[in-house]
Amino acid sequence: MLEKRTPIAVGEAVKRVMQYATEGKVEQVDITESYGRYVAEDIAADQDVPAFDRSPYDGFAIRAIDSAVASAENPVAFEVVGTIGAGFVFDELVEPGQAVRIMTGAPIPAGCDAVVMLELTKGYEADDKTYMTIKRAFAAGTNISYRGEDVKQGAVLVKKGTYINPGVSALLATFGYAQVPVFVKPVIGVIATGSELLEPHEALAPGKIRNSNAYMMLAQIERAGATAKYYGKLSDDLAVCIEAVKKAMAEVDCLITTGGVSVGDFDYLPAIYEAIGADVLFNKVAQRPGSVTTVAQCDGQLLFGLSGNPSACYVGFELYTKPVIKAALGSQAPHLRREKAALGVDFKKPNPFTRFVRSTVTVTDGKLVATPSGFDKSSAVSSLADANAFIVLPGGTRGYEAGMQIDVLLLEDTNGSAWPWDNIVPSYR
Amino acid sequence: MLEKRTPIAVGEAVKRVMQYATEGKVEQVDITESYGRYVAEDIAADQDVPAFDRSPYDGFAIRAIDSAVASAENPVAFEVVGTIGAGFVFDELVEPGQAVRIMTGAPIPAGCDAVVMLELTKGYEADDKTYMTIKRAFAAGTNISYRGEDVKQGAVLVKKGTYINPGVSALLATFGYAQVPVFVKPVIGVIATGSELLEPHEALAPGKIRNSNAYMMLAQIERAGATAKYYGKLSDDLAVCIEAVKKAMAEVDCLITTGGVSVGDFDYLPAIYEAIGADVLFNKVAQRPGSVTTVAQCDGQLLFGLSGNPSACYVGFELYTKPVIKAALGSQAPHLRREKAALGVDFKKPNPFTRFVRSTVTVTDGKLVATPSGFDKSSAVSSLADANAFIVLPGGTRGYEAGMQIDVLLLEDTNGSAWPWDNIVPSYR
């Protein structure tokens, strides 16, 4: 009656899942809708930046050679023959002894090779003409932003799979991406299981608890860059469950179920997987929490059977589902970002399994410090609110002291890791 | 002709702006729409968690005292008198020598005070009854999650102004917040100025550049948690500009203009402020880039006149506009989060003004390392894409060497700082 399950290492479990990860489709969105999306192709410069030699300051464009003899005792006067506002072009050649009033960003007129800042000049009028004087020499090239000095045409500035932050938005605008190619957000379905579950709007009843996992995961899915679709709670009737899962699978890229994955009489998930012909990739992982995390595939479509326990569910999503989402969004580093941190408190418990401790990473004097969020019971919903990382404690260790350097996996991060699972000692029980 | 402006310190400038910051209105959104929003009231537990004594494992609920004499040599048998699935209640009193099969999360039946994990039991049938045996004693309290041990009813779990991450979503669901009170997103208008500007869909032309600032800021506004409204580019006609600004002000909480704030002939902004009766809070700050950042208020409504220079515009938004948005969202720490980091490269340039260098902060061996993103010309759009921080170099310093500890302000962060501006030495030229 009691099913035997063989635990596998976390890295091995992730590998099995990632065999079924695929890059998503591409769609064009308006640049104003592109913040927070992931670019679906390399973004290259369609022009030099600056596109022309231009002035970084308000001032006067001159021929540097004309200023060579200028000094405090011997100011040199220039006749001001015109004005160029940003966006305009001065279309005459500037002759010896002439200057052009130039605004920030305006193109350097032909003949000129230096700009004198407005503050360093003195203007006057004479004979119906405008003049300005300067009191020192300026070398050729002074205050000129040269064409292409920031970016050369053709340079790849943003790689496929990059998260669009405000700086990337600026680049997209600069290079004419009024429409931006982005990866379509994968759609991740969520089904809750468990006779004990109430929805948030329902009143509490004896023996029942409110369904927090589904709402937690809707947020995790959004944070990962996907679209969540919530199907509510499965019925307690197996045949109805099977139909509900089939229906959901037809509408989503991946399907997550929570609960129903423990080894117990009332858990339907194995029966559902069998009924739909799904191939179970693993159903036991050498980790805590989430040892009964199950992943299956059906014609290449991934089904995540996450624990009904909130912490185990949270960890299971971040370790196994999130990288599939990031891969669909073109990421070359789809896994949680791994960094070193100092442990903020003693963690004396011996540790037979690789443990993922929900933690808050802060910075003290330039160093990352990781402290478990709340006490570490796997039922503790309250400890999740502050968590921005997992502390990873490899299995087979005897406990840790404050100040020791440990690995952390960062949760509020868009960079990721290409593969964080080497040198994390796996543990088999 | 040349307007004299008196620079003020960054902290003083921020203070003047924050005098006009106000907390926003509150709205109710469905919990499924609440990810990434900011809660508008303290969230308290409407129940104990667990709400009843429950089993954290699949197993058998027993009276601990009945197991006292159990050993490998002397297994003790219990009659299994029922089964409790999660969500159900066993409504009889368990008598001496009896056990109840119990699922994870189910309530402990009356009379029982310990749970034995399924794996540690052996079942058999006899006389049409079901029995299980155990081979050791279990203390009272073994494997029981007690009512309220995670959260006590009435405890405040999430403070007003907290960013809703997946862990907060779980808490909201647990405590019945099907509708979540969140702060209304402030609406921030953006108007671009500059005859040189083309929109991203327009072809390049001599002397013109594409408008990157507006699109960059739309993303900055979204990142800060507000809604952006883009009004396009202002006409070159002053009267038309004044009308456009007035119209926009009526529709938004704050209005940002970019460009037009330098000291130059073609800059309309001071004239616009005068025409609408706005009170200029400052128009020169002792900082680079962004020294001409201007902020005005008109009947309490803030108008941000940011530089047309992309880097200066970016810095101006993060320093002055973002904290106003965060304050509207109830944050007690509305400013950029300040941390220490090691400088990744030499920065030899002497530094007469407080400088904000767009940088990429990475973690090496558990320590923050900040490296300027690209070369530090204030026109360099390309350096903005990787930036996730500003390095802050106080004015009056002579340059820095790699490895020195400096201040950074983090850009991709939802925690913030209450006040990061003390002990950053201001500089006046």
Interface residues (C-beta under 8 A of the other chain):
Chain A: M1 L2 I31 T32 Y35 G36 Q47 V49 P50 A51 F52 P56 D58 T83 I84 G85 A86 G87 F88 V89 R101 M103 T104 G105 A106 P107 L118 E119 G123 S145 E149 D150 V151 L157 V158 T162 I164 N165 P166 G167 V168 S169 A170 L171 L172 A173 T174 F175 G176 Y177 A178 G194 S195 E196 L197 E199 P200 H201 L204 P206 G207 K208 I209 R210 N211 S212 N213 A214 Y215 M216 M217 L218 A219 Q220 E222 R223 A228 Y230 S262 V263 G264 D265 F266 G308 N309 P310 Y314 E339 K340 A341 A342 R358 V363 D365 G366 K367 L368 K377 S378 S379 A380 V381 S382 S383 L384 A385 D386 A387 N388 Q405 E412 T414
Chain B: M1 L2 I31 T32 Y35 G36 Q47 V49 P50 A51 F52 P56 D58 T83 G85 A86 G87 F88 V89 R101 M103 T104 G105 A106 P107 L118 E119 G123 S145 E149 D150 V151 L157 V158 T162 I164 N165 P166 G167 V168 S169 A170 L171 L172 A173 T174 F175 G176 Y177 A178 G194 S195 E196 L197 E199 P200 H201 L204 P206 G207 K208 I209 R210 N211 S212 N213 A214 Y215 M216 M217 L218 A219 Q220 E222 R223 A228 Y230 S262 V263 G264 D265 F266 G308 N309 P310 Y314 E339 K340 A341 A342 R358 V363 D365 G366 K367 L368 K377 S378 S379 A380 V381 S382 S383 L384 A385 D386 A387 N388 Q405 E412 T414
